[in-house]
Amino acid sequence: MMGFTDKVEHKAEELKGATKEKYGDATDNERLEAEGAAERAAAQAKQAGDHVKDAGRNMKDAFDR
């Protein structure tokens, strides 16, 4: 079951990636910028999965009533 801590962790990963991406951009470090963008995208994909799981769980709960 997806816990609150997992959701917080995924959001923190997204923010870390975004920060790394912006720092890479500010310092003209293309490698760091690309790494940050990849980390941010991976975290956003995890968050999308969280939302799908939540939606499925909500539908199941609605039918179980």
C-alpha positions in Angstrom: 0.0 0.0 0.0 1.3 3.5 -0.9 2.0 5.4 2.2 2.2 9.1 2.8 6.0 8.9 3.3 6.4 7.5 -0.2 4.5 10.4 -1.6 6.6 12.9 0.3 9.8 11.1 -0.8 8.7 11.3 -4.4 8.0 15.0 -4.1 11.4 15.6 -2.4 13.1 13.7 -5.3 11.3 16.0 -7.8 12.4 19.1 -6.0 16.0 17.8 -5.7 16.1 17.1 -9.4 14.6 20.5 -10.2 17.2 22.2 -8.0 20.0 20.3 -9.6 18.7 21.2 -13.1 18.5 24.9 -12.2 21.9 24.9 -10.7 23.3 23.2 -13.8 21.7 25.8 -15.9 23.0 28.7 -13.8 26.5 27.3 -13.9 26.4 26.3 -17.6 27.0 22.6 -16.5 25.0 20.7 -19.1 25.7 17.3 -17.5 24.3 18.5 -14.2 21.3 20.1 -15.9 20.5 16.9 -17.7 20.9 14.8 -14.6 18.5 17.1 -12.7 16.0 17.0 -15.5 16.1 13.2 -15.6 15.7 12.9 -11.8 12.8 15.3 -11.9 11.1 13.4 -14.7 11.6 10.1 -12.9 10.1 11.5 -9.7 7.1 12.9 -11.6 6.5 9.5 -13.1 6.5 8.0 -9.6 4.0 10.6 -8.5 1.8 9.8 -11.5 1.8 6.2 -10.5 0.9 7.2 -7.0 -2.2 9.1 -8.4 -3.2 6.1 -10.5 -3.0 3.8 -7.4 -5.0 6.3 -5.4 -7.7 6.5 -8.1 -7.9 2.7 -8.3 -8.2 2.4 -4.5 -10.9 5.1 -4.4 -12.9 3.3 -7.1 -12.6 0.0 -5.2 -13.7 1.7 -2.0 -16.7 3.2 -3.8 -17.8 -0.2 -5.1 -17.3 -1.9 -1.7 -19.9 0.3 0.0 
